[in-house]
Amino acid sequence: MPEGRLAGHVDGHPGDQPAAYPADHPTGYPAGYPAGYPVAEPDRLTRFVTRLHARTPRWVVPLAALGCVAAGIGYTLLSDPTRSAPDALPSCLLKLTTGLDCPGCGGTRALWYVLHADLPAAARHHFLFVFALPFLAYFFVAWAGKQAFGWRLPELRVSPKMIGGFMAAWLAFSVVRNLPWPPFTALYV
């Protein structure tokens, strides 16, 4: 059998191509996929999405993300979550069924107060959201500026330990705000 061919292959078969073997591989075990597999042709949807992606300007995705943020802010401003009933739709299912504040409860009201420049009231409804908002806004501006205009803003280095610490603080905040005795009742929204 010629060197580089696998045993059992018939001459003329598409898989009957020479295979490259690393020095430490035993004979008969190819290093990668056999060469005889046909390449799958993309379907019509995949070809359409690929052409659309190739023709789309780079500023479209940041603009779409900005539109989503604007829609959320518009919803918050129009709905005035500070005046709605606790069981008004849409409502948090955890709070509706158990009476407990979930980790995100108060976030919409906090955003409403931030948009009206009342930071103490916003922090009372969701302190960690108010704390994280400037960082999230900077991350968004840095990402969108780089994507759309090629800006190189200084990067905020966030280590996995910092993210873990923030998530632990958020979990602790979620538990502490549901404790039924003072001073923790002040955190209940």
C-alpha positions in Angstrom: 0.0 0.0 0.0 1.4 3.5 -0.9 2.6 5.5 2.0 0.1 8.0 3.4 -3.0 6.0 2.4 -5.5 4.4 4.9 -6.2 0.7 4.8 -9.5 -0.3 3.3 -9.8 2.6 0.8 -10.7 1.9 -2.7 -8.8 3.6 -5.5 -10.8 6.4 -7.1 -12.8 7.0 -3.9 -12.9 10.7 -2.8 -11.6 9.7 0.6 -8.6 8.0 -1.0 -6.4 11.1 -0.5 -3.0 11.1 1.2 -3.4 11.8 4.9 -0.8 13.7 6.9 0.2 11.9 10.1 2.2 13.6 12.9 5.3 11.7 13.9 3.7 10.6 17.3 0.5 9.3 15.7 0.1 5.6 15.1 -0.4 4.5 11.5 -4.1 4.4 10.6 -5.2 7.4 12.8 -5.4 10.6 10.7 -4.5 13.9 12.4 -7.7 15.6 11.2 -10.8 14.9 9.2 -10.3 12.6 6.2 -10.0 14.6 3.0 -13.0 12.9 1.4 -15.8 14.7 3.2 -17.7 17.1 0.8 -18.0 20.7 1.9 -21.6 21.6 2.6 -23.1 24.2 0.4 -24.8 27.0 2.3 -28.6 27.2 2.0 -30.5 30.2 0.6 -31.0 31.8 4.1 -27.3 31.5 5.0 -26.3 33.0 1.7 -28.7 35.8 2.2 -27.5 36.6 5.7 -23.9 36.4 4.6 -24.5 38.9 1.7 -26.5 41.1 4.0 -23.7 41.0 6.6 -21.0 41.8 4.0 -23.0 44.8 2.7 -24.1 46.3 6.1 -22.2 49.3 7.3 -20.5 48.8 10.6 -22.5 51.5 12.4 -25.8 49.6 12.0 -25.4 47.3 15.0 -24.5 50.1 17.5 -27.5 52.1 16.1 -29.8 49.1 16.6 -28.5 48.7 20.2 -29.0 52.4 20.8 -32.5 52.0 19.5 -33.2 49.2 22.0 -31.9 51.4 24.8 -34.0 54.3 23.6 -37.1 52.1 23.5 -36.4 51.0 27.1 -36.0 54.6 28.3 -39.1 55.6 26.3 -41.1 52.9 27.9 -39.9 53.9 31.4 -40.7 57.6 30.8 -44.2 56.8 29.3 -45.2 54.2 31.9 -44.1 56.2 35.0 -43.5 53.0 37.1 -43.5 55.1 40.3 -47.3 55.7 40.1 -48.4 52.3 38.9 -50.0 49.7 41.2 -47.7 46.9 42.5 -49.6 44.3 40.5 -49.8 46.3 37.3 -48.7 44.6 34.1 -46.0 43.8 33.3 -45.2 42.7 36.8 -42.4 40.7 38.4 -43.7 37.1 38.8 -41.6 36.4 41.9 -43.0 39.5 43.6 -46.5 38.8 42.5 -46.5 35.2 43.7 -44.2 35.4 46.8 -44.2 39.0 47.8 -40.4 39.0 47.7 -38.3 41.4 45.7 -36.3 39.7 43.0 -32.7 40.8 42.2 -34.0 43.2 39.6 -37.0 44.6 41.4 -36.9 48.4 41.6 -34.6 48.7 38.5 -37.3 50.3 36.3 -38.2 52.8 39.0 -34.6 53.5 39.7 -34.1 54.2 36.0 -37.1 56.6 36.1 -35.6 58.5 39.0 -32.2 58.6 37.3 -33.8 60.1 34.2 -35.4 62.7 36.4 -32.0 63.4 38.2 -33.2 62.1 41.6 -30.3 59.9 42.5 -31.2 59.4 46.2 -34.6 58.0 45.3 -33.1 55.9 42.5 -30.6 54.5 44.9 -33.3 53.7 47.4 -35.1 51.6 44.8 -32.0 49.7 43.4 -28.7 50.9 44.7 -26.6 48.4 42.7 -28.3 49.5 39.4 -27.5 53.1 40.1 -23.9 52.1 41.0 -23.4 50.1 37.8 -25.2 52.5 35.4 -22.1 54.8 34.7 -19.9 51.8 34.1 -22.5 50.2 31.7 -22.9 53.5 29.9 -19.2 53.9 29.4 -18.9 50.3 28.2 -21.7 50.9 25.7 -20.2 54.2 24.4 -16.7 52.6 24.1 -18.1 49.6 22.2 -20.4 51.6 20.0 -17.7 54.2 19.2 -15.2 51.5 18.3 -17.8 49.7 16.1 -19.3 52.7 14.4 -16.4 55.2 14.2 -13.2 53.3 15.0 -12.7 55.3 18.3 -10.2 53.9 20.7 -11.4 55.0 24.1 -9.5 53.8 27.2 -10.7 50.4 28.1 -11.9 49.6 31.6 -10.3 46.4 32.7 -12.8 44.3 34.5 -11.3 41.1 35.9 -13.3 37.9 36.6 -12.8 38.5 40.3 -14.4 42.0 40.0 -17.4 40.5 38.2 -17.6 37.7 40.8 -17.5 40.3 43.6 -20.2 42.4 41.9 -22.4 39.3 41.4 -21.9 38.3 45.1 -22.8 41.8 46.2 -25.9 41.7 44.0 -26.9 38.3 45.6 -26.3 39.7 49.1 -28.3 42.8 48.2 -31.1 40.6 46.9 -31.2 38.7 50.2 -30.8 41.6 52.5 -33.5 43.7 50.9 -36.0 41.0 51.7 -35.2 40.6 55.4 -38.4 41.6 57.4 -36.7 43.6 60.3 -35.2 47.1 60.5 -33.0 48.5 59.1 -33.4 46.1 56.1 -37.1 47.0 55.7 -36.0 50.4 54.3 -34.6 48.5 51.3 -37.9 46.8 50.5 -39.6 48.2 47.4 
